[in-house]
Amino acid sequence: MEKFKNYLIEKGYSKYTPSGNPSTVYDYAKRVNKICEREKISLNMLASNISYYVERYDTVGEEAEYGRKSHNAYINALKRFKEFIVDEY
């Protein structure tokens, strides 16, 4: 997960808000972990099947409603995680 956070920072995502609170980097990492908990899978399993989970939580997927929560934060986090997986491996 630290590599994912570093990837997001390299891509220009904020680590902290102007007031010093954790920002997008930590939020996306937390949401990716939450998807793993929700699906009862490991981070490695998510990474191995990331396209399936992005589709599942995206616009017309079975879990689209959940993916849209918090202004689409869950699906956006999954999409950034997919970009990380593709770029990294």
N, C-alpha and C positions, 0 to 999 in steps of 0.2 A: 504494500500500500504506500510505502514511502516513495517508491519509484513513480507511482501514479501521481502523488502529490507534487513531486519534483517536475514531472512532465507538465502538469498544469501550470506550475509557476513559470516554466520555460516558455509556455504558450501564452503567457501574459495574464493569467488568471490571478486574482488578488488572494494573498495569504491572509491579510487583515483588512478590516474596514478602516476608514479614517479615524474612527474612535478607538481603534485597537482591538476590536473583537475579531474572532475567527471569521473568515469570509469564504468565498466560493471554493477554494481549494479544500478546506476542511469539510465544508458542506457536501461537496460531491463525493469525497471519500466516505463520509458517514452514510450517504444515501446508497452507494454501491454496497457497503457492508450490510445495510438494512435489506436490500434486495436479496443478498445471500441468506440472511436469516429468514426472510419471508419465504424463500424458495427451498430452504433447508439444504443448501448446497455450499460447498467451499468456494473460496475466491478462485482457486485453480479451475474448478468446474465451471464457474461463470465465465472465466477467460476462455476456456476451451469451447464454449457454446455461446459466445457473446452475441453472434448474429441472431440466434434463436431468441435470446432474452430481449434484445433490442426490439425485435419484431413483436414479441409478446406484450411489451409495455408501451409500444408506439401507438399511433393514432387509431388503428383499427384492430389492434391485438386484443387478446382475451383479458389482459390486465391494463388496458388503455386508461381506464378511469383512475387507477392507482398511479400510473405513469404521469398523469396530468396534475397530480396533487402538487401543492406549493408552487404554482405557476410553472408546471412542467419540469420541476427540479429533478424528479426521479428519472424520467426518460432522457433529459439532457445529461445527467450524470452517467447513465448507461452509454449514451452515444460518445461522450468524451472518453469513457473507459474503452470502448471499442476502438476509437482512434489511437489510443495509447497502445493497445494490444497490437494493432496493425503496424504502427510505427516502430514499436519495440521489438517485434518478432517478425 
